[in-house]
């Protein structure tokens, strides 16, 4: 009540009086400061050198032995089995010959709601630890194709060699599960659901204990690799524990097969500060892209949904590699096999990583789960980047308070004590007259967003192609703009209080960004940039002419979901319409991007248009 009546001259706390006095001037600088804070994150002064919090892992303290003749023979058995059997049968035969407990899982899935049925097959083998009772397990996973749809047979071959190596050792304290899928992330998701007992359509009967960590492999066709790309983001913004990432980077450098974050190599220490800044910015932008929109590389992302720390190691072929140049597809040939030294280095990197994971006394918990990595072996903790979100949220809240205090005629903001009762009565009369209209507009726009959310999940199966998705988006955009014009025309004569409407929308968006920033910071920043900034600067100056209103609406159309998704096809590198990608991720992995677009981004954009158009 003190906040509500403070604009009518009521006695309030000093803090509210200061906020009332300066809120009109602080909102815009705070939004700009929040963006400048983000631009400062790539600076070396914001980051710290990585270190190990979990000392029990003891990385690099073992002598690696992978690469003996028996391990190479196991890799060659994969080649021999593939010549006479299909992929699933070949892997199952190799795992059985090594002595693993094997099982094949056949399943069906849909990529997006009601869009056809796809069949897939998973094969897994379990090496029972000689020093435990199968209470805990580690997972090595690979798909038959990489994220770029290249052949990934080299990773399957290396997995067979690692299985042979692991079966010869007696020091394992955890079971090791080897998983091969032909359906990428969806295959791993189906395998995990069955492993956790969450599905009955394709259950698993050969299982181990609680999965502590997972590692997926991607080795595209190449003779030589210059290093490994390390990817650690999940579909919903989840991140692998920082100790896991640091440990893999550390042991990979010891084996002279360094793992680079997102495949970006280190900048020389003596490089110019601007070179370091641009390199760090590029790496951070890749992380934001993967974390915010769920565009992860590798099949590790489904594990993170189940609180299983997981990463992907992807081979980086040499630029002049003859095999990589032709981008070989399909079944593997002898020309696609990496040189033996490459196989040993990569295999020993994974061996050293699993030896360290085998030393863990409990689940990863000591290091960070919220972080940003501007460079290899450097990190930015949550305490250093979360103030940027705080500044953005503060700009929305201060503007909401200022607009709430400024609503109504100037007579309501008089400081005269003689008209106190009259002003309070007039203020409540204003709220009774305008608040239902403001709430009604907000509910109407969100109802349209709910329709946008539900219709693609109910339409007939063969309809939602890339072309029809684009047509659907533009149809919804035209319907939305028509509703905006109709609503503005209705409330033009009613003199709806636009300051009140913008204040409510600002508080609503501030709450959404605040909640999202502690779950998925990158998605919160992206939402503020495309929805929060236009809202902050909507009607920043007078729009008393039709030309100014038209220009304001055109600027909002430029940052509308349809335009931004059209631009996102090129920026995000999506092979299909981003709307369809977000819908598929929402349906399969519970990604938040699709519902946020439908229920927050789109409605706020439409409400900004209404705020510009009403008198």
N, C-alpha and C positions, 0 to 999 in steps of 0.2 A: 504494500500500500504506500509506503514511503517513496518507492521508486515511481509509482504511478502518479502520485500527487506532487512530486517534486517540481514538475513543470508548471504547476499552478501556484507556486510561491509558498508551498508548505515548508515547515522547518524540517531539515533532513540532516544527515551526517555530513561532516566536512568532506568525506571522500566523494559522496554523491554530488555535492555542490561543485567540487573541482571537476568531476566528470562532466557535469552539465555545462560547465563554462568552457571546457576545452575539447569536448567530444567532436564538435563540428570541424576542428582543425587536425585532430589526431588520426581519424579513421584512414584517410588516404595515405599519409606517411607510414602508418603501420603496415598497410598492405604492401607498399613498395619496400619497406625494410624487411618484410618476410621474404620477398623474392630476392633481395640483395643478400640475405643470410644464406639462401640456397646457393647463390652464385659464389659465395665465399667458401663453401664446403670443399671444393677441390684444392684449396690452398693447403700447403704442408703444415701450416700452423694449427689447422683444425684436426689433423689426423695424428695418430700415435702409432708407434711401432708395435706390431703384433707380438703376442707372447702366449705361453701356455698356462692356463689356469689348472688344468687337470694333469698333474705331474705323474700320475700313475701310468699314463700311456707310454712314457719313456720312448719317444720316437727316435728312430735312428740308432738304437742301442743294440741292434741285432745284425748278424752277418747273413745277408740274403744269398740264397742258393738256387733260385729258380733259373731254369735254362739247361738242365741236363738232358741227355738223350731220351730218357723216358718221357719227359715233358713234351719234347718235340714230337715223339711218336704218337702221343695222345692227340696232339694237334693235327697230325697227318691222318689219324683215324677219322676225323670229321670229314676230310676231303674224300676219303675212300667210301664212307657211308653215304655221302651226298650223291655219289654217282649211281647208286642203286636204290635209294630210298628217298622219300620226301623229307622235308626239313625236320618235322616233329619226330618222325621215326628214327632219323639219323642221330639226332641229339639224344634221344632216349636210349638208343643202343650204345652210344659212346659212354653216357653216364652209367649205364648198367655194367659195362665192361670195366669201369674204374672201381665199381663197388658201391655206388651211391644208391640210396633208396629213391627210386624214380616214380613219377606219376605224370600222366598227360591229362590236361584239363581242356575240354572243348566247350565253347560258350558262344552265345550270340549277343549282339548289342546293336544299339541304334546310335548314330552319330549326333543327330538332333531329334527332338520329339517327333515321333510318328513318321520318321523318314527312313523307311526301309529297314531290313535286317542284314547284319553283317556277321559272318562266322569267323571265329578265331580259335587259335590253339596255343596253349601254354604248356611248356615242359619244364619240370623242375626236378632236381636231384639234391638229396640231403646227405651231407657227410656228417655222421654222428661223431661228436667229440668223445675221445677216449677218456677224458678227465672230468666229465660232467654227466648229468642225467637229462639232457635236452631241455633245460629250463629256459635258456637264452640262445639266440641265434644271430648270425650275421648273414647278409644277403649280397650276392653278386648277380646283377641282372644285365641282360642285353636283348636288344630287338634285332630282327633280321634286316631292318633298314634303319638308317640314321635319321636325324631330324631333317636332313636335306634330301631324303628319299634315295640316298646312295646305298649300295650294298654294305652290310655290316657283318659279313661273314668272318672277317678278320677278328672281330671281337668275340664271336662264338668260338672260333678256333683257340684264341687265347684263353677263354674261359675253360675249355677242355684241358688245356695244359695246366692251368691253375688248379683244377680239380684233381688232376693226377699228382701235382706237387703236394696239395693239402692232404691227400690220402696217405702219403708217405710219412707224415709227421705225427708225433704223439703228444705235442704240447698244447693242442687246442683245448681251451676251456669252454668254448661255445660251438654249437653246431654251425656249419656253413651251408647255406642254401644257394644253389645255382639255378637261376631262372632264365629261360629263353622264351620270348613271345614273338608272335608275328603280327601283333596289332598295336605296337607302340605303347603309348600311355594308357590307352583303353584296356589293352591286354593286362598290363600291370595292375590297373584298378580292379579288374575282374578277379585277378589272382589274389589280391590283397583282401577283397571282400570275402572270397571263399576261405582264405587263410584265417581271417578273423571270425569266421562263422556268421557273417552278415547276409549270406545268400544261401538258398537251398536249390537253386536251379542247376548250378554246376559246382557241387561241393568238392572239397579236397579231403582225402583220407590219409595221405602221407604228409604229416606236418611235424613241425618242431616247436620250440618254445617262443617266448616273446622276442620279437626282432628288436635288437638294440641299434643297429646302423645298417645302412645299405649303400652300395656303390654300383652305378651303372656305367657301362663301357660303350663307346662309339669309336670305331676305327675304320674310317672310310678307306676305299682302295688306294693304296700308295706303297711305294717301296721304302720311303724314309719319312720320318716325322721330325719336325723341328722342336716339338714340345707337345704339351697336352693343354687343352682348354678345360677350365674348371667352372662348372655351373652349379648353383646352389639355391636358386629361387623356386618356390612352389607356386601352385595355381592361385592360391588365395593370399599371397604375400608372405607365406611362411618361409623361414630361413633355417638352414642347417646351423647347428651350434658352431660358434666361431672357432672353438678348439679343433673341431673336425676339419674345417677348412685350413686352418694354420698347420695342422699336423700333416695333411696331404701335401701341402705346398713344401713343407720342410723336407719330408722324405723324398719327394720327387727331385728336389735339387741335389740331394745326396746321391741319387741314382743317375744324375746328369740327364734327366728327362723332365725339365721343369714344367710345373702346372701353372699356367697363366690364367688369371681371372678373365673369363669370357674370351679367352684366346688372345688378349692384348699383351704384348711383351713389355718388359720393363724399359723405362726411359733411362738413359745414362745419368749417373749421379751429377755429373758436371754439366748437364744440359741447361739451357736457359730456362729461367723460371716460367716463361710463357709456354715453352714446350711441355714442361711438366704439368702446367695448369690445363692445357688443352687435352693432354693425354688423360689426366684424372677426370676431366669433364666428360670425355667420351666414354670412359669406363662407368662413371656414375649414371650417365644417360642410358646405357645398356642395362644397368641394374634396375633403374626406374621403369624402363620399358617392360622388362621381364616380370618385375614384382607387381606393378600396377595392373597390367593387362593380362597376366598369366601366360605370356608368350615365352615359355621356358624352353630350353634346349635339353633334350635327353628325356629319359623315362624315370627320373628320380622324383619328379613332382608328386605323383600319387602317394609315395611313402610319407611325405611331409604332412599330408592330411591326417595321417594316423599317428602323429607325433613320433615318427621314426626319422632320425637324422639321416639325410641322404644327399648325395652329390652325383654329378655326372663328370666323367673324364672322357674327353673327346680328342682324338688324335688330330694334330695340325700338320697336314702334308706340306712338304717343301713346295715352294711356288713353281719350280721347274720340274716337279715330279712327273715322269711320263705317264704313269698309271692314273694319277690324280687329274692330269690334264684332260683325259678322255672321259673322266667321271663315270667309271665303269658301273654298270647296273646288272641286276640279275644274279645268277649263280657265279660263284667265285671261280677264277682260273689261276693257274700257277703264277701268272704274271702279276696278280694282285697281291701276292703274299709279301708282307714286309720282310726286310732283311733280318737275319737271325739276331744281330746285335740289337736291332730295334725291338724285337720281340722280348729279348731278355731284359732290356731296360724298362720297358713298360710293365712286364710281368713282375720284375723285382720291386718296382714302385708300388704295385698293388699288394705284393707280398709284405713289404714293410708296413704298409698302411694297415693291413689286417693283423699283422703281429702286434701293432700298437693298439688296435681295437680289441684284440684278444686280452690285453692287459687291463682293460677297464674294470674297475671294481663295481661300478654302478652306471646308471644311465647318464649321458651327458647332462650336466646341470650347472657347472661352475662358471662357464664363460657366457658370453652374450648370445641372446637369441634375437636381439634387435640391434642392427648395425648397418653401416654402409662402408664399402671398401673402395676408396679412391685410387688405390695402387696396390700392387702385389706386396704382401706382408705389412700393410698399413690399414688402419681401420678408423672409422668415426663412430663413436658410441652414441647411444640414444640421447644422452644428456647434452650432446653437442649439436644435434640436428633438430631435436624436437622444439627448441625455441622458435624456429621458423614457423612451425604450425601454430604455436601460441600467438605469434604476432598476427598471423592471418585471421585466426579466430577472434582476437581482440579487435581487429579492424571492423569485422562484421558486427560484433556486439556493441562497440562504441557508436557506430552509425545507427544501429537499431535504437539505442537509448536516445540519441539525439533526435531522430525522426519521431519517436514516440512523444518526446517532450514538445516538439514543434508542431504537432498535428493540431488542426483546428484554427480558428481566427486568432489574431494577435491579442484580442481582449482577454483570452483565457490565460495568458502568460503575464498578466499585470502583477506587480508586487504590492499593490495597494491593499492594506489590511481591511479597509472598509467594504470591499467587494468580495471578500473571501468566500462566504457562503454562496453568493450568486455565481461565482466562478466555478466552484466545485459542482453545483447543480448543473450548470451549463456543460461542464466537462463530462459528467455522467450521461447527460442527454445526448451529447455527441457520440459517446461510446455506444449507447443503445441504438443510435441511428445508423452508425457506420460499421461497427464490428461484425454484425451478422452478414453484411454484404462482403466484407473482406474475407471472412471465413468461408462463405459460400463460393467465392471465386477460387480460393485455394483448393477446396474440396472438388470443385468441378474440374479443374486442371489435373489434379491427381487422379481423378476417375478416368480421364483420358489416358494418363500414363499407365493405369492398371489395365486398360484395354490393350494398350501396346504390349504390355507384359504377357497377357494371357493368350491373345489371338494366335501367335506363332506356335503355341503348344497345342492348339485345338484344330488347326487346319488340316486338310487332307494330306496324305503322305506324298507324294511326288510333286508337290507344289513349291516347296521352299527351296528353289534353286538360287544361284547368285543373282540372276536377272530378276526373278520375281521378288527376291528380298530387297533389291534396290528400288523396284517399283513400289513395293509395300512401304518402304521408308518415305519415299517422296509423296505417296498418297497420304500417309499419316501426317507428314509435314504440312501439306495443303489443308487437310482437315483441321490441324492444330491452328494454323494461321487464320482460317475462316472462323474458328471458335473465338480466337483472340479479338478479331475485328467485331464479331457479333457481340461479345461481352463488353468490349469498350463502348460500342454504340448504345447498349442498354444502360450502362452506368454513367454515360456522359451527362445525362440530365439529372441524375441523382446526386451528382457531386460527391462521389465516393472519395474518401480521404486516401490519396496515394501514399502519403507518408506512413500512415498506419499499415497499409498493405506491405510496403517495402520493409517496414520494421519487423513485422511478423515473419516474413520470408527470410530476412537476415538472421533472426534468431534460430529459425528452423535449420537453415544451412549451416550455421555455426555449430549447432549441436551435432549434426551429421558429420561434419569435418572433424570435430573434436573426438567423437567416438571412433571414427575411422583412422585417425592418426596414430592411435595406440595399437591398432591391429595391422594396418597396411599403410605405412607413412607415404609411400610413393603414390598410391591410389588417392589418398587424401589431398596431396599436393596437386595431382592432376585434376581432381574434382574442383578444387578451389580456382585453378587457373582457367578452366573452361566455364565454370558456373559462378564462382565467388567473385572473381574480378569484374566480369560484366555486371553483376549485381551491385557491387560497390560503386561503380562508376555510372550506373544507370541514373539518368536524370540529374547528373552532377551539375548541369547548368539548366537554365530555363528552356522549356520546350513549348513556347507559346505560339508557334507557327506550325503549319502543316509540313513545311519543308523540313524543319528540325525534327518533327516526330517521324517523318519518313526516313530521314537519315539515321535516327536512333534505331528504328526497326530494322533497317538494312544491316546495320552493324551487329545487331543481335542475331539476325539470320546468318551472318558470316561465322558466328561462333555457335550455331545451333548443332544439335547432334548429327543431322544429315550431312552438313558441310564438313564437320570435323571427322566423321567416319569416312567420307569420300577422300579427304586428305590423308586419313590414317591408313588407307590401303597402300599408300606409297611410303609414308613415314614409318609405319610399323612393319612393313614388309609382309603383309598378309597376302596369301595366295587367293583368298576369296573375300567376300564382303565382311568387314569387321563385325557387323551386327550379327551375321550368321556364326562367326567364330565365337563371339561372346555368348550367344545363345547355346551353342554346343557345349562350351565350358561350364555354363550354368547348369545345364541338364546333366552332364556327366560328372563334373567335379565340384559342383556347388560354388562356382566362382561368383563373386559379388558384383562384377562389372555390369552384367546385363540388367539385374534389378536396379542398380544405381542409375543407369542410363534412363530406364523407364520411369522410375518413381522419384528421382531427385533431379538429375541433370535436365531432362526434357521439361518437366513441370516448371522448374526455376527459370529456364530460358523463356517459356511462354509467359510466365508471370512478369518477367522483366519487360516483355513487349506490352503487356497490359498496363504496367506502370507508366511506360512512355506514352501510351495512347490516351489514357483517361485524363480528363481535364483537372 
